[in-house]
Amino acid sequence: MSAVVQSVNGFLGRNRRKFYWLGGTASAGYMLIKYAQWKWSEYQQRRELEQTAKSNVKRRFEQNLQDCTFAVASLLPTLGEQLFEGLNVELITAQLQQCRQAKNEAGRESPDGSVATSEEGSSSRKTKIELWEELKILSFTRTISAVYLVTLLIVFTHLQLNLLGRFFYLDSVVAFAPQVDDDADTPGVVVAAKKTVTDETERKYLTFSWFVLNVGWKGCVERVRRAVGEVVGSMSLKEPITYDVMLNIISQIRSQVEGDGFSEKVASYLLPEEGTEEEVLSASGGDDEEFTMDEELDVLLDETRDFVESTDFSHVLHSSLDEAFDLLAKQFRPTFITDQHAHSSVTELAPGQQQLDVGPVNKGKTLLLAGAIPVVSRVAHSVLNGVPNIFLEALSAQPELKAFSVVMYTGWEDRAP
């Protein structure tokens, strides 16, 4: 028995280093496996958190886009009221009807066919031609201004709500992360995280949509009015208008409006001049004590101005305007082009058969410019008051606008608490 024990001890003694190496290797392998299992578990947890976070961001972002659509829909009636009151096409139409009635009543029409109108508190007389010329300019101005203003309002509202949405998302993340107050008397005490944007700042920031609806829109309308005067002003009321001619008129007006520093002017339509913000807050309905500027609001407005003056904003705005004016063209199409006119008169020919000259293809109806004016006037109502509003629906789903909204919503690099 002792011989066996001595033999074993001798074997262990001779291979002691090998056993140490084997034990160390086994322990290291065990620890390595445990570490790999821990890292894999940590990776899975982190991946699940990232997927949850991405899902949460996506859900919040999509909700934010819906909020943008609802917000614009709530502002459109105010915009429409301002535009229809400022460019009162219906009043001029009523005056022309008054001219017509006066003509039919003996002794009522003046020798030059004029009608009495009230302008700025004084009585003046305008001839029917003068009224028609004014109606021509106002009709085109109102409808095209409506397209510009609706587009500007949609893009600006997306900018505002996505900037706020970014801060709200960060606040929701911080709310789940306990904050330790190092200055507290009791070490390690947990305190509530401070909101990035307070409710008061949010309310004051959104108040600046008042500026667009009550002040800024006038500058945009005046620019459109000048462009309409350049393009339509010299056109005769008896000039024939086809669908292609109407599209060409709109294209020329757009070129006039969007040239000569239009991108730089946009900021003045959307935001007040720096230093006048408190005047806007006061005029929007709040008292001087409640509606005052603060540092948070300054930061938001500065960032908003940076976005409005950026090339990305300009690109998105022009893409949205292209979409809006395509929709405007479709509103005019039924007036000029019927289903019958839409079909081509060219028939399929057999091999070797010669096409007969059947005259020009019918490209739709032709109206006198005076006859097209009521059509132009009516379209403004569909742009601003359509139910459902196809302009709001189409522009809110515009790909470039959605991409720009993503950029604004997820610009957290310098904003993370």
C-alpha positions as CSV (number, residue, x, y, z in Angstrom):
1,M,0.0,0.0,0.0
2,S,2.8,2.4,0.9
3,A,4.4,1.6,-2.4
4,V,1.3,2.7,-4.3
5,V,1.1,5.9,-2.3
6,Q,4.8,6.6,-2.9
7,S,4.3,5.9,-6.6
8,V,1.4,8.3,-6.8
9,N,3.2,11.0,-4.9
10,G,6.2,10.5,-7.2
11,F,4.0,10.9,-10.2
12,L,2.4,14.0,-8.9
13,G,5.7,15.5,-7.9
14,R,7.2,14.8,-11.4
15,N,4.1,16.4,-13.1
16,R,3.3,19.1,-10.7
17,R,3.8,21.9,-13.2
18,K,1.6,20.2,-15.7
19,F,-1.2,19.9,-13.2
20,Y,-0.8,23.5,-12.3
21,W,-1.0,24.5,-15.9
22,L,-4.0,22.2,-16.5
23,G,-5.8,23.6,-13.5
24,G,-5.0,27.2,-14.5
25,T,-6.2,26.6,-18.0
26,A,-9.4,25.0,-16.9
27,S,-10.1,27.9,-14.5
28,A,-9.3,30.5,-17.2
29,G,-11.5,28.6,-19.6
30,Y,-14.3,28.5,-17.1
31,M,-14.0,32.2,-16.4
32,L,-13.8,33.0,-20.1
33,I,-17.0,31.1,-20.7
34,K,-18.7,32.9,-17.9
35,Y,-17.4,36.3,-19.2
36,A,-18.7,35.5,-22.7
37,Q,-22.1,34.5,-21.3
38,W,-22.2,37.8,-19.3
39,K,-21.2,39.9,-22.3
40,W,-23.8,38.1,-24.5
41,S,-26.5,38.8,-21.9
42,E,-25.4,42.4,-21.6
43,Y,-25.5,42.7,-25.5
44,Q,-29.0,41.2,-25.6
45,Q,-30.2,43.6,-22.9
46,R,-28.6,46.6,-24.6
47,R,-30.1,45.5,-27.9
48,E,-33.5,45.2,-26.4
49,L,-33.2,48.6,-24.8
50,E,-32.0,50.1,-28.1
51,Q,-34.9,48.5,-30.0
52,T,-37.3,49.8,-27.4
53,A,-35.8,53.2,-27.6
54,K,-36.0,53.2,-31.4
55,S,-39.6,52.1,-31.3
56,N,-40.4,54.8,-28.7
57,V,-38.7,57.4,-30.9
58,K,-40.6,56.3,-34.0
59,R,-43.9,56.2,-32.2
60,R,-43.4,59.7,-30.7
61,F,-42.2,61.0,-34.0
62,E,-45.2,59.7,-35.9
63,Q,-47.5,61.2,-33.2
64,N,-45.6,64.4,-33.6
65,L,-46.3,64.5,-37.4
66,Q,-50.0,63.9,-36.7
67,D,-49.9,66.8,-34.2
68,C,-48.4,69.0,-36.9
69,T,-51.3,68.2,-39.2
70,F,-53.9,68.9,-36.6
71,A,-52.2,72.1,-35.6
72,V,-52.1,73.5,-39.1
73,A,-55.8,72.5,-39.6
74,S,-56.7,74.6,-36.5
75,L,-54.8,77.6,-37.9
76,L,-56.1,77.6,-41.4
77,P,-59.5,79.2,-40.6
78,T,-57.6,82.2,-39.1
79,L,-55.4,82.4,-42.1
80,G,-58.4,82.1,-44.4
81,E,-60.3,84.8,-42.6
82,Q,-57.3,87.2,-42.8
83,L,-56.7,86.5,-46.5
84,F,-60.4,86.7,-47.6
85,E,-60.9,90.0,-45.6
86,G,-57.6,91.5,-46.9
87,L,-58.3,90.5,-50.5
88,N,-62.0,90.9,-50.7
89,V,-62.8,89.5,-54.2
90,E,-66.4,89.0,-53.3
91,L,-66.9,92.7,-52.6
92,I,-65.6,93.7,-56.1
93,T,-67.9,91.0,-57.6
94,A,-70.8,92.5,-55.8
95,Q,-69.9,95.9,-57.1
96,L,-69.8,94.6,-60.6
97,Q,-73.3,93.1,-60.1
98,Q,-74.4,96.5,-58.8
99,C,-73.1,98.0,-62.1
100,R,-75.1,95.4,-64.0
101,Q,-78.3,96.2,-62.0
102,A,-77.8,99.9,-62.4
103,K,-77.5,99.5,-66.2
104,N,-80.8,97.7,-66.3
105,E,-82.6,100.4,-64.3
106,A,-83.3,103.6,-66.1
107,G,-81.4,106.7,-64.9
108,R,-79.2,104.7,-62.5
109,E,-76.1,104.2,-64.6
110,S,-73.6,107.1,-64.9
111,P,-72.5,108.2,-68.3
112,D,-69.2,106.3,-68.0
113,G,-70.7,103.2,-66.5
114,S,-69.1,103.7,-63.1
115,V,-70.3,102.6,-59.7
116,A,-69.9,104.2,-56.3
117,T,-67.5,102.5,-53.9
118,S,-66.1,103.3,-50.5
119,E,-62.4,103.4,-50.0
120,E,-60.8,104.5,-46.8
121,G,-63.9,106.4,-45.7
122,S,-64.2,108.5,-48.8
123,S,-66.6,107.9,-51.7
124,S,-65.1,107.3,-55.2
125,R,-66.4,106.1,-58.5
126,K,-64.9,103.3,-60.5
127,T,-65.8,102.2,-64.0
128,K,-66.6,98.6,-64.8
129,I,-63.3,98.2,-66.5
130,E,-61.5,99.4,-63.4
131,L,-63.4,97.0,-61.3
132,W,-62.6,94.1,-63.6
133,E,-59.0,95.0,-63.7
134,E,-58.9,95.1,-59.9
135,L,-60.8,91.8,-59.7
136,K,-58.3,90.2,-62.1
137,I,-55.3,91.2,-59.9
138,L,-57.0,90.3,-56.6
139,S,-58.2,86.9,-57.8
140,F,-54.8,85.7,-58.9
141,T,-53.1,87.3,-55.9
142,R,-55.5,85.7,-53.4
143,T,-55.3,82.2,-54.8
144,I,-51.5,82.1,-55.4
145,S,-50.9,83.8,-52.0
146,A,-53.1,81.1,-50.4
147,V,-50.8,78.4,-51.9
148,Y,-47.7,80.1,-50.6
149,L,-49.1,80.8,-47.1
150,V,-50.5,77.3,-46.6
151,T,-47.1,75.9,-47.6
152,L,-45.2,78.2,-45.4
153,L,-47.5,77.5,-42.5
154,I,-47.2,73.7,-42.9
155,V,-43.4,73.8,-43.1
156,F,-43.1,76.3,-40.2
157,T,-45.4,74.3,-38.0
158,H,-43.4,71.1,-38.6
159,L,-40.3,73.0,-37.7
160,Q,-41.8,74.3,-34.4
161,L,-43.3,71.1,-33.2
162,N,-40.4,68.9,-34.2
163,L,-38.0,71.2,-32.3
164,L,-40.2,70.9,-29.3
165,G,-40.7,67.2,-29.8
166,R,-37.0,66.7,-29.6
167,F,-36.9,68.3,-26.1
168,F,-40.0,66.5,-25.0
169,Y,-38.4,63.2,-25.9
170,L,-35.2,64.0,-24.1
171,D,-37.3,65.0,-21.1
172,S,-39.0,61.6,-21.2
173,V,-35.7,59.8,-21.2
174,V,-34.3,61.9,-18.4
175,A,-37.5,61.2,-16.4
176,F,-36.5,57.5,-16.2
177,A,-32.9,58.2,-15.1
178,P,-32.6,59.1,-11.4
179,Q,-30.7,62.3,-10.8
180,V,-28.5,62.6,-7.7
181,D,-28.2,66.0,-6.1
182,D,-24.5,66.4,-5.2
183,D,-25.2,69.6,-3.4
184,A,-27.9,68.2,-1.1
185,D,-27.3,67.9,2.7
186,T,-28.1,64.2,2.5
187,P,-25.6,62.5,0.2
188,G,-27.1,60.5,-2.7
189,V,-30.5,62.0,-2.4
190,V,-32.6,61.5,-5.7
191,V,-34.3,64.6,-7.2
192,A,-36.6,65.2,-10.1
193,A,-34.8,66.1,-13.3
194,K,-35.4,69.6,-14.6
195,K,-37.4,69.8,-17.8
196,T,-35.5,71.0,-20.8
197,V,-38.4,73.2,-22.0
198,T,-40.9,74.3,-19.4
199,D,-44.6,74.4,-20.1
200,E,-44.6,78.2,-20.0
201,T,-41.8,78.4,-22.6
202,E,-43.6,76.0,-24.8
203,R,-46.7,78.1,-24.7
204,K,-44.9,81.3,-25.5
205,Y,-42.9,79.7,-28.3
206,L,-46.1,78.4,-30.0
207,T,-47.6,81.8,-29.6
208,F,-45.3,83.0,-32.4
209,S,-47.6,81.4,-35.0
210,W,-49.7,84.5,-34.3
211,F,-47.1,86.5,-36.1
212,V,-47.5,84.5,-39.3
213,L,-51.3,84.7,-39.2
214,N,-51.5,88.4,-38.3
215,V,-48.4,90.2,-39.6
216,G,-46.1,88.0,-41.7
217,W,-48.7,87.0,-44.2
218,K,-49.1,90.6,-45.4
219,G,-45.5,90.7,-46.7
220,C,-45.9,87.5,-48.6
221,V,-49.2,88.8,-50.2
222,E,-47.6,92.0,-51.2
223,R,-44.8,90.2,-52.9
224,V,-47.3,88.0,-54.8
225,R,-49.4,91.0,-55.7
226,R,-46.4,92.7,-57.4
227,A,-45.6,89.5,-59.3
228,V,-49.2,89.2,-60.5
229,G,-49.2,92.8,-61.6
230,E,-46.1,92.1,-63.7
231,V,-47.5,89.0,-65.3
232,V,-51.2,89.5,-65.5
233,G,-51.6,93.3,-65.3
234,S,-51.1,93.9,-69.0
235,M,-53.2,91.0,-70.2
236,S,-56.5,91.9,-71.8
237,L,-59.7,90.6,-70.2
238,K,-60.6,89.3,-73.7
239,E,-57.4,87.3,-74.1
240,P,-58.1,83.6,-74.8
241,I,-56.9,81.3,-72.0
242,T,-56.3,77.6,-72.3
243,Y,-55.1,75.1,-69.7
244,D,-51.5,75.4,-70.9
245,V,-51.7,79.2,-70.9
246,M,-53.0,79.2,-67.3
247,L,-50.1,77.0,-66.2
248,N,-47.7,79.3,-68.0
249,I,-49.2,82.3,-66.1
250,I,-48.8,80.6,-62.8
251,S,-45.2,79.6,-63.7
252,Q,-44.3,83.1,-64.6
253,I,-45.8,84.4,-61.3
254,R,-43.8,81.9,-59.4
255,S,-40.6,82.9,-61.1
256,Q,-41.3,86.5,-60.1
257,V,-42.1,85.7,-56.5
258,E,-39.3,83.2,-55.9
259,G,-36.6,85.3,-57.5
260,D,-34.7,88.3,-56.1
261,G,-33.9,87.0,-52.6
262,F,-37.1,85.1,-51.8
263,S,-35.4,82.7,-49.5
264,E,-34.0,85.6,-47.4
265,K,-37.5,87.2,-47.2
266,V,-39.1,84.0,-45.9
267,A,-37.8,84.6,-42.4
268,S,-39.6,87.9,-42.2
269,Y,-42.9,86.2,-43.0
270,L,-42.4,83.6,-40.3
271,L,-40.7,85.4,-37.4
272,P,-40.5,88.9,-36.1
273,E,-37.3,91.0,-36.2
274,E,-34.9,90.3,-33.4
275,G,-35.6,92.6,-30.5
276,T,-39.3,92.8,-31.1
277,E,-40.3,89.4,-29.7
278,E,-41.9,90.8,-26.6
279,E,-44.1,93.1,-28.7
280,V,-45.4,90.0,-30.5
281,L,-46.0,88.2,-27.3
282,S,-47.9,91.1,-25.9
283,A,-50.0,91.7,-29.1
284,S,-50.9,88.0,-29.2
285,G,-53.1,88.4,-26.1
286,G,-50.9,88.0,-23.0
287,D,-50.2,90.6,-20.4
288,D,-46.7,92.1,-20.1
289,E,-45.9,90.3,-16.9
290,E,-46.7,86.8,-18.1
291,F,-45.4,87.0,-21.7
292,T,-41.8,88.1,-21.4
293,M,-38.7,86.7,-23.0
294,D,-36.5,84.3,-21.1
295,E,-33.3,82.4,-21.9
296,E,-35.0,79.1,-22.9
297,L,-37.3,81.0,-25.3
298,D,-34.3,82.9,-26.8
299,V,-32.5,79.6,-27.4
300,L,-35.6,78.1,-29.2
301,L,-36.1,81.2,-31.4
302,D,-32.4,81.4,-32.3
303,E,-32.4,77.7,-33.3
304,T,-35.7,78.3,-35.3
305,R,-34.1,81.2,-37.1
306,D,-31.0,79.1,-37.9
307,F,-33.3,76.4,-39.5
308,V,-35.4,78.9,-41.4
309,E,-32.3,80.5,-42.9
310,S,-30.6,77.2,-43.7
311,T,-30.2,75.8,-47.2
312,D,-32.0,72.6,-46.1
313,F,-35.1,74.6,-45.2
314,S,-35.0,76.4,-48.5
315,H,-34.8,73.1,-50.3
316,V,-37.7,71.6,-48.4
317,L,-39.8,74.8,-48.9
318,H,-39.2,74.8,-52.7
319,S,-40.0,71.0,-52.9
320,S,-43.2,71.6,-51.0
321,L,-44.1,74.6,-53.2
322,D,-43.6,72.4,-56.3
323,E,-46.0,69.9,-54.8
324,A,-48.5,72.6,-53.8
325,F,-48.5,74.2,-57.3
326,D,-48.9,70.8,-58.9
327,L,-52.1,70.4,-56.8
328,L,-53.2,73.9,-57.9
329,A,-52.8,73.0,-61.5
330,K,-55.0,69.9,-60.9
331,Q,-57.7,72.2,-59.5
332,F,-57.8,74.2,-62.8
333,R,-57.7,71.2,-65.0
334,P,-61.4,70.1,-65.0
335,T,-62.4,73.7,-66.1
336,F,-60.4,73.3,-69.3
337,I,-59.9,69.6,-69.9
338,T,-62.7,67.1,-69.8
339,D,-62.4,63.3,-70.1
340,Q,-63.2,63.6,-73.8
341,H,-60.5,66.1,-74.3
342,A,-58.0,64.0,-72.4
343,H,-58.1,61.2,-75.0
344,S,-55.6,61.5,-77.9
345,S,-57.0,61.5,-81.4
346,V,-54.0,59.4,-82.7
347,T,-55.1,55.8,-83.5
348,E,-52.9,52.8,-83.9
349,L,-51.8,52.2,-87.5
350,A,-51.1,49.0,-89.3
351,P,-47.7,48.5,-90.7
352,G,-47.2,50.6,-93.8
353,Q,-50.5,52.6,-93.2
354,Q,-50.1,56.4,-93.4
355,Q,-51.5,58.7,-90.7
356,L,-54.1,61.0,-92.2
357,D,-54.0,64.7,-91.3
358,V,-57.2,65.1,-89.2
359,G,-56.3,68.5,-87.9
360,P,-54.8,69.5,-84.5
361,V,-55.5,67.4,-81.4
362,N,-58.2,69.0,-79.2
363,K,-56.4,70.3,-76.2
364,G,-59.4,71.4,-74.2
365,K,-61.7,74.5,-73.9
366,T,-60.6,78.0,-74.3
367,L,-62.0,80.7,-72.1
368,L,-61.6,84.5,-72.1
369,L,-59.5,85.7,-69.2
370,A,-62.6,87.4,-67.8
371,G,-64.4,84.0,-67.8
372,A,-61.4,82.3,-66.1
373,I,-61.3,84.9,-63.2
374,P,-64.2,83.4,-61.3
375,V,-62.6,80.0,-61.5
376,V,-59.3,81.4,-60.1
377,S,-61.3,83.0,-57.3
378,R,-63.1,79.8,-56.3
379,V,-59.9,77.8,-56.0
380,A,-58.6,79.9,-53.1
381,H,-61.5,78.5,-51.0
382,S,-60.4,74.9,-51.7
383,V,-56.8,75.7,-50.8
384,L,-57.8,77.2,-47.4
385,N,-61.2,75.7,-46.6
386,G,-61.3,72.4,-48.4
387,V,-62.7,69.5,-46.5
388,P,-60.8,67.3,-46.6
389,N,-58.0,69.7,-47.4
390,I,-56.0,67.9,-50.1
391,F,-53.2,70.5,-49.8
392,L,-52.7,69.9,-46.1
393,E,-52.8,66.1,-46.6
394,A,-50.4,66.0,-49.5
395,L,-47.9,68.5,-48.1
396,S,-47.8,66.9,-44.7
397,A,-46.8,63.6,-46.4
398,Q,-44.2,65.3,-48.6
399,P,-41.0,63.1,-48.4
400,E,-38.5,66.0,-48.2
401,L,-40.6,67.6,-45.4
402,K,-40.7,64.3,-43.4
403,A,-36.9,63.9,-43.9
404,F,-36.3,67.4,-42.6
405,S,-38.6,66.7,-39.7
406,V,-36.5,63.7,-38.8
407,V,-33.3,65.9,-38.8
408,M,-34.9,68.4,-36.5
409,Y,-36.4,65.8,-34.2
410,T,-33.3,63.7,-33.7
411,G,-30.7,66.6,-33.5
412,W,-29.7,65.6,-30.0
413,E,-25.9,65.8,-30.2
414,D,-25.6,69.1,-28.5
415,R,-28.8,68.9,-26.5
416,A,-28.4,65.8,-24.4
417,P,-28.6,66.6,-20.7
